[in-house]
Amino acid sequence: MTKKRKQYKAEFKFQVALAAAKGLTTINQLASEHDLHPNQVSQWKRQLLEEGPTIFGNGSVQQQREATQVEAELYEQIGRLKMEVEWLKKTTRFS
């Protein structure tokens, strides 16, 4: 029988990561207190420290990544359309 993965709320993750970042207790102690694996606590702490400066910005990191991806797709489409226009210009000159 398969186990269902535990899903934690964002507030819980933030509290654990903040406690780990403060350094008052070790990561192993925090993990045992909250019944977590130490790697999970370390991952949440690293995520908090990396994304911390952008938390109070205009958007989250994920929104910025999505915007960058959409922008890249749009530039790609512009390039294809330019190539099509150039091709049409060349083909209509000789007709």
N, C-alpha and C positions, 0 to 999 in steps of 0.2 A: 504494500500500500504506500502510495506516495504522500510525502508530507507537503503541506501547503506552506509556501514561504511567508514569513512574517513581514507585514508592511507597517512601517512606523510613520507617525504623523510628522509633519515638518517641524512643529514646535518641539517635539521630543528630540529630534535630530539636532536641532539648534541648541537645545539645552545641554545635551551630551557633548557636542562639539565645542561649545563655549567653555564648559567645565574642563575639557581636555586642553583647550588653548590657554586657559588661565594657569594650568600647571600645578594646582594645589594638591591634586592627587595624580597618581600615575595612570597611564592608559589601561594597564591591566586591572587596577582597582576599579576604575570606572566601568570597565567591561564586565567585571564580575558583579558589581552592584546592580547593573541594569540588564544582566543576562544577555550580553552581547559578545561577539568575538572581538578581540583587540584590534584586528585588522579593520573591522567595520568602524570602530571608533576613530582610528587613525585616518581612514578615508574621509569621514565626515569632518574631522578637524582640518585636513588638508583642503577640502572643498570650501570650508568656511573661510580659511585664510586666503585662498586664491580668489574667491568671488566676493570677499568682504568689501573691497573698495567700490564695487559696482552695485551693492545692495541698495544704496540710497540714491543711485543715479536715475536716469530717465527710464531705463529698462533693465531687464535681467539679462544675464549672460546668454541664456537660451534664446531670448528674443533677438539679441544682437547677432547670434549665429544664424538664425533663420533669416534675418534681414540680409546678411552677407550672402547667404545662399541664393536668395531670391534675386539679389543684385547681380550675382554671377550668371544666373540663368538669363536674366534680361540682356546683359551685355552679349552673351552667346547668341541670343536671338537677333539682336541688332546686327551682329557680324554676319549671320546667315542672310538676313534681309539685304544687307549691303551687297553681298556677293550676288544675290539673285538680281538686284537692280543692275549691277555692272554687267552681268551676263545678258540680261534683257536689252541693255543699251547696245552691246556688241552685236547681238543677233538681229536687231531691228535696223542697224546701219547697212548691213549687207543685203537686206531683203528688197 
